[in-house]
Amino acid sequence: MNRRKFLHLTGSAALATRLNPAFAGTPAHVVIIGAGIMGASLAYHLARRGTRVTILEKDHPGAGTTPNSFAWLNAAGKTPRPYYELNMLGMEGWRRLSLEIGPELRIQFGGSVHWIPQSTLAENLAKFQASLRDQQTLGYSIRAIDAPEVRTLIPTLTPGPISAATFADHEATIDPAATLQLLLRRAQSFGAVIQYPCEVTGFDISSNRVQRLHTTRGPIEADHVVLAAGNGIPPLASHLGLPVPLVESPGVLAHTTPMPPLLHRVAVAEDATLKQNPDGRIVTGTDFGGTPNIQPTRAEGEKLLATAAKYLPALKHAKLDFVTLGHRVMPQDGHSIIGHSRTCTNAYVIATHSGMTLAPIFGQLASMEILEGVDVDLLRPFRPYRFA
Ligand SMILES: Cc1cc2nc3c(=O)[nH]c(=O)nc-3n(C[C@H](O)[C@H](O)[C@H](O)COP(=O)(O)OP(=O)(O)OC[C@H]3O[C@@H](n4cnc5c(N)ncnc54)[C@H](O)[C@@H]3O)c2cc1C
């Protein structure tokens, strides 16, 4: 029995699949557009299975959103349930990758500590407690903790008087730029090729298939094409009949120069979120909802550091190294867009927020859909045509 039939017949409830009727056989050469975390993860998963992979990147690897990410690996508060489950699988996926890749992949599996101050409004406390209950109902590994436990879990922290706190022990964080480069190197070790600068500008399409890509380095042939170009996807997707509406969602983070070990978990206050990368840099930001018109100025960075220093006094003497401005790859309804084009059957798209959390599971599932010609049920709510 071939692997495609086997996957279809044996798919568990969590990973049930159906056969994709438009499947025209396993592609010999997959071209991925974009060398961010999504392109890198997919290249790794495809190349590891012996597929010939070429990544085309218009600028340089990591020129997009990925290095400007906070890269907290979590499923907290992510709804509805199918989206929560995908993020849970993303978190598990990083555990799998750490086995496959080994210690070079540096993941801080310390979980996160989240607290709200005693001075918080009653309605904020009620929201915090309701969110804890909702997450526990979903089966998320999170529990209420008291002030002494906050200090035990992160001894360097000065949270001040608190009214409530939680510990989500399963969460983790990575350095997004370093992890991207590592995945690309591993993909290359399995034979993947990266070409940059090489911008994709259009496609030759006939018989419902992309035959060739137009690029700034000339035409490139492909059996299968994947749009993993982050915020560069919409103009390309429109050639391929793929609806990919994205909205603007900028976010700024301050990065210190490397410091001695201070944080081995993500720390979340009402007005600051902090973590430490393996290179010692503390990274901090405030708003995870998108901050319109924000600029990555040094003054903005100093402001973020001063807020974070209320909770981590060691930051009072920290040196701001740089400030990043990232543009989230934010689908209009907030949820991932992943799957094949209906009009160009050898074209596939992956556009998502929470891409750091989701990269391993999307790399794994997209490679199954592309190589085996199956549709994974788990991805059904996230197909592009919900916007059609
Ligand atoms: C401030 C901030 C905080 C975040 N925090 C988290 C978090 O805590 N946890 C989490 O899971 N996620 C987080 N995210 C989201 C996450 O970082 C993104 O979902 C992820 O980085 C998207 O990766 P990508 O590979 O899809 O896109 P990108 O990293 O943008 O990669 C796309 C690449 O495609 C290239 N490209 C574009 N157009 C073309 C073209 N025509 N031809 C060739 N190449 C092209 C670009 O140059 C770029 O290199 C955060 C994002 C931001 C901005």
The ligand as an ORCA input file, in Angstrom:
! r2SCAN-3c Opt
* xyz 0 1
  C       6.128     42.196     17.198
  C       5.773     40.768     16.845
  C       5.674     39.827     17.854
  C       5.343     38.504     17.525
  N       5.297     37.600     18.543
  C       5.025     36.311     18.260
  C       5.027     35.357     19.322
  O       5.309     35.693     20.476
  N       4.764     34.066     18.996
  C       4.472     33.675     17.714
  O       4.221     32.484     17.496
  N       4.473     34.557     16.693
  C       4.729     35.865     16.943
  N       4.742     36.791     15.919
  C       4.344     36.344     14.570
  C       5.451     35.642     13.811
  O       6.663     36.317     13.999
  C       5.088     35.585     12.324
  O       3.854     34.893     12.184
  C       6.152     34.870     11.482
  O       7.422     35.428     11.705
  C       5.794     34.952      9.999
  O       6.821     34.288      9.282
  P       6.752     34.132      7.700
  O       7.854     33.219      7.320
  O       5.367     33.772      7.304
  O       6.981     35.608      7.131
  P       8.386     36.516      6.993
  O       9.229     36.252      8.159
  O       7.902     37.869      6.739
  O       9.066     35.866      5.742
  C       8.638     36.129      4.418
  C       9.831     36.318      3.525
  O       9.380     36.407      2.171
  C      10.156     37.356      1.481
  N       9.381     37.822      0.309
  C       8.302     38.644      0.295
  N       7.867     38.821     -0.977
  C       8.660     38.091     -1.783
  C       8.721     37.872     -3.201
  N       7.829     38.425     -4.043
  N       9.704     37.076     -3.700
  C      10.608     36.484     -2.865
  N      10.595     36.663     -1.512
  C       9.632     37.448     -0.972
  C      10.430     38.434      2.512
  O      11.568     39.219      2.177
  C      10.617     37.599      3.788
  O      11.976     37.285      4.014
  C       5.090     38.118     16.177
  C       5.223     39.062     15.161
  C       5.562     40.379     15.494
  C       5.735     41.386     14.398
*
